[in-house]
Amino acid sequence: MEITGTSEAYSVRSGSGALATRGFCPQCGSPLFTRGDANPGFMSVRFPTLDDASAFQPTLDIWTASAQP
């Protein structure tokens, strides 16, 4: 995966204390990706930001324990 253009990022501490870095577009503020200390080497990418999302298949679900019924 390659990120082209410029992006900005900020970091926050999650409820568990892990550091999460969130990337966003500096022009419009759209969220692009999230990386976290809790899962090194893992990056969560927002599907709408991909040029061709059909090239990727979801591999897991997150936040399922707190999902609404």
PyRosetta script that sets phi, psi and omega in degrees:
from pyrosetta import init, pose_from_sequence

init()
pose = pose_from_sequence("MEITGTSEAYSVRSGSGALATRGFCPQCGSPLFTRGDANPGFMSVRFPTLDDASAFQPTLDIWTASAQP")
pose.set_psi(1, 142.2)
pose.set_omega(1, 179.4)
pose.set_phi(2, -130.9)
pose.set_psi(2, 132.6)
pose.set_omega(2, 175.1)
pose.set_phi(3, -100.2)
pose.set_psi(3, 121.8)
pose.set_omega(3, 178.9)
pose.set_phi(4, -108.9)
pose.set_psi(4, 159.2)
pose.set_omega(4, -176.9)
pose.set_phi(5, 81.2)
pose.set_psi(5, -169.5)
pose.set_omega(5, -179.1)
pose.set_phi(6, -103.1)
pose.set_psi(6, 149.7)
pose.set_omega(6, 173.6)
pose.set_phi(7, -139.4)
pose.set_psi(7, 157.8)
pose.set_omega(7, 175.0)
pose.set_phi(8, -116.6)
pose.set_psi(8, 164.7)
pose.set_omega(8, -179.9)
pose.set_phi(9, -149.2)
pose.set_psi(9, 154.6)
pose.set_omega(9, 171.7)
pose.set_phi(10, -140.2)
pose.set_psi(10, 156.6)
pose.set_omega(10, -178.1)
pose.set_phi(11, -119.3)
pose.set_psi(11, 143.4)
pose.set_omega(11, 178.2)
pose.set_phi(12, -136.8)
pose.set_psi(12, 158.0)
pose.set_omega(12, 174.5)
pose.set_phi(13, -93.4)
pose.set_psi(13, 131.2)
pose.set_omega(13, 177.7)
pose.set_phi(14, -78.5)
pose.set_psi(14, 176.2)
pose.set_omega(14, 178.2)
pose.set_phi(15, -59.9)
pose.set_psi(15, -27.9)
pose.set_omega(15, 179.2)
pose.set_phi(16, -83.8)
pose.set_psi(16, -7.8)
pose.set_omega(16, -178.8)
pose.set_phi(17, 96.5)
pose.set_psi(17, -7.0)
pose.set_omega(17, 178.7)
pose.set_phi(18, -72.6)
pose.set_psi(18, 148.5)
pose.set_omega(18, 179.0)
pose.set_phi(19, -86.5)
pose.set_psi(19, 130.5)
pose.set_omega(19, 176.4)
pose.set_phi(20, -119.6)
pose.set_psi(20, 130.5)
pose.set_omega(20, 178.4)
pose.set_phi(21, -108.8)
pose.set_psi(21, 125.9)
pose.set_omega(21, -176.7)
pose.set_phi(22, -114.5)
pose.set_psi(22, 124.2)
pose.set_omega(22, 179.1)
pose.set_phi(23, -95.3)
pose.set_psi(23, 145.0)
pose.set_omega(23, -179.7)
pose.set_phi(24, -148.8)
pose.set_psi(24, 162.7)
pose.set_omega(24, 178.0)
pose.set_phi(25, -77.4)
pose.set_psi(25, 124.8)
pose.set_omega(25, -179.4)
pose.set_phi(26, -71.1)
pose.set_psi(26, -16.4)
pose.set_omega(26, -179.8)
pose.set_phi(27, -82.0)
pose.set_psi(27, -48.0)
pose.set_omega(27, -174.0)
pose.set_phi(28, -116.8)
pose.set_psi(28, -10.7)
pose.set_omega(28, 179.0)
pose.set_phi(29, 84.6)
pose.set_psi(29, 3.2)
pose.set_omega(29, -179.5)
pose.set_phi(30, -62.4)
pose.set_psi(30, 133.9)
pose.set_omega(30, 176.8)
pose.set_phi(31, -69.5)
pose.set_psi(31, 140.0)
pose.set_omega(31, -177.6)
pose.set_phi(32, -113.4)
pose.set_psi(32, -47.9)
pose.set_omega(32, -174.8)
pose.set_phi(33, -158.9)
pose.set_psi(33, 165.6)
pose.set_omega(33, 174.3)
pose.set_phi(34, -137.8)
pose.set_psi(34, 136.2)
pose.set_omega(34, 173.1)
pose.set_phi(35, -125.6)
pose.set_psi(35, 146.7)
pose.set_omega(35, -178.9)
pose.set_phi(36, -137.4)
pose.set_psi(36, 150.4)
pose.set_omega(36, 176.1)
pose.set_phi(37, -63.6)
pose.set_psi(37, -28.6)
pose.set_omega(37, -176.4)
pose.set_phi(38, -66.7)
pose.set_psi(38, -25.7)
pose.set_omega(38, -178.8)
pose.set_phi(39, -133.7)
pose.set_psi(39, 75.4)
pose.set_omega(39, -179.5)
pose.set_phi(40, -58.1)
pose.set_psi(40, 140.8)
pose.set_omega(40, 179.9)
pose.set_phi(41, 83.7)
pose.set_psi(41, -2.2)
pose.set_omega(41, -179.6)
pose.set_phi(42, -109.5)
pose.set_psi(42, 134.3)
pose.set_omega(42, 176.7)
pose.set_phi(43, -132.0)
pose.set_psi(43, 129.8)
pose.set_omega(43, 175.1)
pose.set_phi(44, -91.1)
pose.set_psi(44, 120.9)
pose.set_omega(44, -177.4)
pose.set_phi(45, -112.1)
pose.set_psi(45, 135.5)
pose.set_omega(45, 178.0)
pose.set_phi(46, -75.1)
pose.set_psi(46, 119.5)
pose.set_omega(46, -177.1)
pose.set_phi(47, -53.9)
pose.set_psi(47, -41.5)
pose.set_omega(47, -178.3)
pose.set_phi(48, -61.7)
pose.set_psi(48, -14.6)
pose.set_omega(48, -179.3)
pose.set_phi(49, -86.2)
pose.set_psi(49, -8.0)
pose.set_omega(49, -177.8)
pose.set_phi(50, -83.7)
pose.set_psi(50, 140.6)
pose.set_omega(50, 176.2)
pose.set_phi(51, -65.1)
pose.set_psi(51, -40.0)
pose.set_omega(51, -179.2)
pose.set_phi(52, -137.1)
pose.set_psi(52, 86.6)
pose.set_omega(52, -177.1)
pose.set_phi(53, -66.9)
pose.set_psi(53, -18.2)
pose.set_omega(53, -179.5)
pose.set_phi(54, -67.5)
pose.set_psi(54, -15.7)
pose.set_omega(54, 178.9)
pose.set_phi(55, -76.4)
pose.set_psi(55, -9.5)
pose.set_omega(55, -176.8)
pose.set_phi(56, -123.2)
pose.set_psi(56, 143.2)
pose.set_omega(56, 175.4)
pose.set_phi(57, -117.9)
pose.set_psi(57, 135.9)
pose.set_omega(57, 176.8)
pose.set_phi(58, -58.6)
pose.set_psi(58, 141.6)
pose.set_omega(58, -178.9)
pose.set_phi(59, -113.0)
pose.set_psi(59, -12.4)
pose.set_omega(59, 179.1)
pose.set_phi(60, -162.7)
pose.set_psi(60, 164.4)
pose.set_omega(60, 174.6)
pose.set_phi(61, -111.2)
pose.set_psi(61, 142.8)
pose.set_omega(61, 177.9)
pose.set_phi(62, -120.0)
pose.set_psi(62, 159.6)
pose.set_omega(62, 178.4)
pose.set_phi(63, 62.7)
pose.set_psi(63, 23.7)
pose.set_omega(63, -177.9)
pose.set_phi(64, -68.9)
pose.set_psi(64, -29.8)
pose.set_omega(64, -179.7)
pose.set_phi(65, -66.2)
pose.set_psi(65, -26.7)
pose.set_omega(65, -178.8)
pose.set_phi(66, -108.1)
pose.set_psi(66, 13.5)
pose.set_omega(66, -179.7)
pose.set_phi(67, -69.4)
pose.set_psi(67, 149.3)
pose.set_omega(67, 175.5)
pose.set_phi(68, -72.7)
pose.set_psi(68, 145.9)
pose.set_omega(68, -179.4)
pose.set_phi(69, -66.7)
pose.dump_pdb("model.pdb")
